[in-house]
């Protein structure tokens, strides 16, 4: 009985294998094009995952993986009991949560506004201007902000023009209370234009006949946007939000690290900066790996839960 089943399975598998080989030969150039991305992803995203074992060791770079002592979950206990780590976790959730919730609607609104512009030339100019900051590196953005808000910079000059020359000059980047506003403002300035591209593409995919029918029924631009445009891009909005929810436990390292200074660093540490300082600067690779592993697991769980909720409420999900 088992022999007959095995023979039948082998007979079925052979045609499937031949079909797969034929596809590989037929689309060989497409596979060749994608091979570079697959190799890069494997080398830099999957191969380093072998280093996760360091999270459960008292890792010594000279002893290596095999020689280092196994300590179990000690590093994870340290992460969730040490005040420095707990402060970094709270800051990460706070900063990332505000940037996600407050910043997420801006690209959608911008895409809707672009859709209402009728002049093609003006529309292209405005769109191009909104995209440009995205192509600046974060260190360039940080340098621009520091130049703008420094004591002798344009921000203080503008304040002096409004409130008088005897006004005290200050640098708002030196105050930890302003750190969240700086992060949110720089994030929006740099990313909102480019992030709107995907929503503009989603709007372009809406059937034009729906708008024509709405015009016949007497709907103005506002009602067209409410009853056609927004429902038409809603699946895209939900998918992007689900994927973005994973960033709640992962603040932008370059942005945060760049804006930190001697006056703010103590109060504004986040998970990524702590991992950098512990892992790279202090050589404590085990605790940094444990922090990174916990961060990745929590990110996945958040995406999973948000996806399940979205699936139940709107029947839209990424799986």
C-alpha positions as CSV (number, residue, x, y, z in Angstrom):
1,X,0.0,0.0,0.0
2,X,2.8,2.4,1.0
3,X,4.9,1.4,-2.0
4,X,2.0,2.1,-4.4
5,X,1.4,5.5,-2.9
6,X,5.1,6.4,-3.1
7,X,5.2,5.4,-6.7
8,X,2.1,7.5,-7.6
9,X,3.6,10.5,-5.7
10,X,6.9,10.2,-7.7
11,X,5.0,10.0,-11.0
12,X,3.1,13.2,-10.1
13,X,6.2,15.0,-8.9
14,X,8.1,14.3,-12.2
15,X,5.8,16.4,-14.4
16,X,5.8,19.1,-11.8
17,X,9.6,19.2,-11.8
18,X,9.8,19.3,-15.6
19,X,7.2,22.1,-15.6
20,X,9.3,24.0,-13.1
21,X,12.5,23.5,-15.1
22,X,10.8,24.7,-18.3
23,X,9.7,27.9,-16.5
24,X,13.2,28.5,-15.2
25,X,14.6,28.1,-18.8
26,X,11.8,30.2,-20.3
27,X,12.1,33.1,-17.8
28,X,15.9,32.7,-17.2
29,X,16.6,36.4,-17.9
30,X,14.0,37.5,-15.4
31,X,15.4,35.1,-12.8
32,X,18.9,36.5,-13.6
33,X,17.7,40.1,-13.0
34,X,16.2,39.2,-9.6
35,X,19.1,37.0,-8.5
36,X,21.2,40.0,-7.4
37,X,18.4,41.2,-5.0
38,X,17.9,37.6,-3.7
39,X,21.6,37.1,-3.0
40,X,21.9,40.5,-1.4
41,X,18.9,39.8,0.8
42,X,20.2,36.4,1.8
43,X,23.7,37.7,2.7
44,X,22.7,40.8,4.6
45,X,19.3,39.9,6.0
46,X,19.2,36.1,6.6
47,X,22.8,35.0,7.0
48,X,23.4,37.5,10.0
49,X,20.4,35.8,11.8
50,X,22.9,33.1,12.8
51,X,24.3,35.7,15.2
52,X,21.0,35.5,17.2
53,X,22.7,32.9,19.4
54,X,24.8,35.7,20.9
55,X,21.6,36.9,22.7
56,X,21.8,33.7,24.9
57,X,25.5,33.8,25.5
58,X,28.0,35.9,27.4
59,X,29.7,36.4,24.0
60,X,33.4,36.9,23.8
61,X,34.8,37.9,20.4
62,X,37.9,35.9,21.0
63,X,36.1,32.7,22.0
64,X,33.5,32.9,19.3
65,X,30.1,31.2,19.2
66,X,31.3,27.8,20.3
67,X,33.5,28.9,23.1
68,X,31.3,31.6,24.8
69,X,29.4,30.8,27.9
70,X,25.7,30.1,27.6
71,X,23.6,32.3,30.0
72,X,20.0,31.6,28.8
73,X,17.6,34.5,29.2
74,X,19.7,36.6,31.5
75,X,20.2,39.4,29.0
76,X,16.4,39.6,28.3
77,X,15.8,39.8,32.1
78,X,18.3,42.7,32.2
79,X,16.6,44.5,29.3
80,X,13.2,44.6,31.1
81,X,14.5,45.4,34.5
82,X,17.3,47.9,34.0
83,X,15.9,51.6,34.3
84,X,18.1,52.7,31.3
85,X,16.6,50.1,29.0
86,X,13.1,50.7,30.2
87,X,13.5,54.4,29.6
88,X,14.7,53.7,26.1
89,X,11.7,51.4,25.4
90,X,9.2,54.0,26.7
91,X,10.9,56.7,24.6
92,X,10.8,54.5,21.5
93,X,7.1,53.7,21.9
94,X,6.3,57.4,22.6
95,X,8.3,58.9,19.7
96,X,7.4,56.2,17.1
97,X,3.7,56.2,18.2
98,X,3.3,59.9,17.8
99,X,5.1,59.9,14.4
100,X,3.0,57.0,13.1
101,X,-0.4,58.3,14.4
102,X,0.1,62.0,13.7
103,X,2.3,61.7,10.6
104,X,0.5,58.9,8.8
105,X,-2.5,61.0,7.4
106,X,-0.2,63.7,6.0
107,X,0.9,61.8,2.8
108,X,-2.8,60.8,2.2
109,X,-4.0,64.4,2.5
110,X,-1.2,65.6,0.2
111,X,-2.0,63.0,-2.4
112,X,-5.7,64.1,-2.3
113,X,-4.6,67.7,-2.7
114,X,-2.3,66.9,-5.6
115,X,-5.3,65.0,-7.2
116,X,-7.4,68.2,-7.1
117,X,-4.8,70.4,-8.9
118,X,-5.8,71.0,-12.5
119,X,-2.8,72.8,-13.9
120,X,-0.4,70.1,-15.1
121,X,2.8,72.2,-15.0
122,X,2.1,73.6,-11.6
123,X,1.2,70.2,-10.3
124,X,4.5,68.7,-11.5
125,X,6.5,71.6,-10.0
126,X,4.8,71.3,-6.6
127,X,5.2,67.5,-6.6
128,X,8.9,67.7,-7.5
129,X,9.5,70.2,-4.7
130,X,7.7,68.0,-2.2
131,X,9.9,65.0,-3.2
132,X,13.2,66.7,-3.0
133,X,13.9,66.5,0.8
134,X,13.5,62.7,0.6
135,X,16.8,62.4,-1.3
136,X,18.8,64.2,1.4
137,X,20.5,62.0,3.9
138,X,19.5,62.3,7.5
139,X,22.8,63.8,8.4
140,X,22.2,66.6,5.9
141,X,18.7,67.2,7.3
142,X,20.2,67.4,10.8
143,X,22.8,69.8,9.7
144,X,20.2,72.0,8.0
145,X,18.1,72.1,11.2
146,X,21.1,72.9,13.4
147,X,22.0,75.7,11.0
148,X,18.4,77.1,11.0
149,X,17.9,77.0,14.8
150,X,21.4,78.0,16.0
151,X,21.8,81.1,18.1
152,X,22.8,83.3,15.1
153,X,20.5,81.4,12.6
154,X,17.5,82.4,10.7
155,X,15.0,81.2,13.3
156,X,16.4,83.5,16.0
157,X,16.8,86.4,13.5
158,X,13.1,86.0,12.6
159,X,12.1,86.1,16.3
160,X,14.3,89.2,16.8
161,X,12.4,90.9,13.9
162,X,9.1,90.1,15.5
163,X,9.7,90.5,19.2
164,X,12.6,93.0,19.2
165,X,16.4,92.9,19.0
166,X,16.8,92.6,22.8
167,X,15.0,89.2,22.8
168,X,17.0,86.4,24.3
169,X,18.4,84.0,21.6
170,X,17.9,80.3,22.3
171,X,18.5,77.0,20.5
172,X,15.4,74.9,20.7
173,X,17.5,71.8,19.8
174,X,19.2,72.0,23.2
175,X,15.9,71.5,25.1
176,X,14.7,67.8,25.6
177,X,11.1,69.1,25.7
178,X,11.3,70.0,22.1
179,X,12.8,66.7,20.9
180,X,9.6,65.1,19.9
181,X,8.5,68.1,17.9
182,X,11.8,68.2,16.1
183,X,11.6,64.5,15.2
184,X,8.0,64.9,14.0
185,X,8.7,68.1,12.0
186,X,11.9,66.7,10.3
187,X,10.1,63.4,9.6
188,X,7.3,65.2,7.8
189,X,9.5,67.6,6.0
190,X,11.7,64.8,4.6
191,X,9.2,62.0,4.0
192,X,5.7,63.3,3.4
193,X,6.2,64.2,-0.3
194,X,7.8,60.9,-1.2
195,X,5.3,58.9,0.9
196,X,2.4,60.4,-1.0
197,X,3.6,58.8,-4.3
198,X,2.1,55.4,-3.5
199,X,-1.3,57.0,-2.7
200,X,-1.1,59.1,-5.9
201,X,-0.5,55.9,-7.8
202,X,-3.5,54.3,-6.0
203,X,-5.7,57.3,-7.0
204,X,-4.6,57.0,-10.6
205,X,-5.8,53.4,-10.6
206,X,-9.4,54.3,-9.8
207,X,-11.7,53.8,-12.7
208,X,-12.4,57.2,-14.4
209,X,-15.9,56.1,-15.3
210,X,-16.8,56.4,-11.6
211,X,-16.0,60.1,-11.7
212,X,-17.9,60.6,-14.9
213,X,-21.0,58.9,-13.4
214,X,-20.7,61.0,-10.3
215,X,-20.5,64.2,-12.4
216,X,-23.7,63.1,-14.2
217,X,-25.4,62.6,-10.9
218,X,-24.4,66.1,-9.8
219,X,-21.6,65.3,-7.4
220,X,-19.0,68.1,-6.9
221,X,-15.3,67.6,-6.3
222,X,-15.7,67.3,-2.5
223,X,-18.3,64.5,-2.8
224,X,-16.3,62.7,-5.5
225,X,-13.3,62.7,-3.1
226,X,-15.5,61.4,-0.1
227,X,-17.4,58.7,-2.0
228,X,-15.0,57.7,-4.7
229,X,-11.4,58.6,-4.1
230,X,-11.1,57.8,-0.4
231,X,-12.9,54.4,-0.7
232,X,-10.9,53.6,-3.8
233,X,-7.5,54.0,-2.0
234,X,-8.7,52.6,1.3
235,X,-7.2,49.1,0.8
236,X,-3.8,50.7,0.0
237,X,-4.1,52.9,3.1
238,X,-4.8,49.9,5.3
239,X,-2.0,47.8,3.9
240,X,0.5,50.7,4.4
241,X,-0.7,51.2,8.0
242,X,-0.4,47.6,8.9
243,X,3.2,47.4,7.6
244,X,4.0,50.7,9.3
245,X,2.7,49.5,12.6
246,X,5.9,47.4,13.1
247,X,7.9,50.6,13.4
248,X,6.3,51.3,16.8
249,X,9.3,49.7,18.5
250,X,11.9,50.9,16.1
251,X,12.7,54.6,16.0
252,X,14.8,56.0,13.1
253,X,18.4,55.6,14.4
254,X,20.0,58.2,12.1
255,X,17.4,60.8,12.8
256,X,17.4,60.3,16.6
257,X,21.2,59.9,16.9
258,X,21.7,63.0,14.7
259,X,19.5,65.3,16.8
260,X,20.8,64.1,20.1
261,X,23.4,66.3,21.8
262,X,25.0,66.7,25.2
263,X,21.9,68.5,26.6
264,X,19.3,66.0,25.4
265,X,21.0,62.6,25.0
266,X,20.2,61.4,28.6
267,X,16.5,62.0,28.3
268,X,16.0,60.9,24.6
269,X,17.7,57.5,24.4
270,X,15.7,55.0,22.2
271,X,16.1,51.3,21.6
272,X,18.3,51.7,18.5
273,X,20.7,54.2,20.1
274,X,21.1,52.0,23.2
275,X,21.8,49.0,21.0
276,X,24.5,51.1,19.2
277,X,26.1,52.4,22.3
278,X,26.1,49.0,24.1
279,X,27.0,46.9,21.1
280,X,29.4,49.0,19.0
281,X,30.8,51.5,21.5
282,X,31.1,49.3,24.6
283,X,31.5,46.0,22.8
284,X,28.6,44.3,24.7
285,X,27.4,42.3,21.7
286,X,25.2,39.9,23.7
287,X,23.0,42.5,25.3
288,X,22.7,44.4,22.0
289,X,21.7,41.2,20.2
290,X,19.1,40.4,22.8
291,X,17.7,43.9,22.6
292,X,17.5,43.6,18.8
293,X,15.9,40.1,18.9
294,X,13.3,41.3,21.4
295,X,12.6,44.3,19.2
296,X,12.1,42.1,16.1
297,X,9.8,39.7,17.8
298,X,7.6,42.5,19.3
299,X,7.5,44.2,15.8
300,X,6.3,41.0,14.2
301,X,3.6,40.5,17.0
302,X,2.4,44.1,16.5
303,X,2.1,43.7,12.7
304,X,0.3,40.3,13.3
305,X,-2.2,41.8,15.8
306,X,-2.9,44.9,13.7
307,X,-3.4,42.7,10.6
308,X,-5.9,40.5,12.4
309,X,-7.8,43.5,13.7
310,X,-7.9,45.1,10.2
311,X,-8.9,41.8,8.7
312,X,-11.9,41.5,11.1
313,X,-13.0,45.2,10.8
314,X,-12.5,45.8,7.1
315,X,-11.6,42.4,5.5
316,X,-8.3,43.9,4.4
317,X,-5.0,42.4,5.4
318,X,-1.5,41.5,4.2
319,X,-2.3,37.7,4.7
